[in-house]
């Protein structure tokens, strides 16, 4: 299962409930107006192979929980205001 919403004018924050989508393998939300931080619940997406949050207004630290996603092959977070490593 995947979500692909490129440049769809999404705004607001990424809700923590994203972690409930346990069968999600790809999450692409680039080119929107998302702001706030990346929720730590993203670490619950154990089937996630690709995560793309390019060109948003995300800020803060990259959640260390991303580092436990052993299936993750592609990670694209550039063109945000994120800091730190994983």
Secondary structure, DSSP 8 states (H G I E B T S, - for coil): -EEE-TTS--EE---GGGGG-TT--EEE--SSEEEE---GGGGG-TT--EEE--SSEEEEE--GGGGG-TT--EEE--SSEEES--
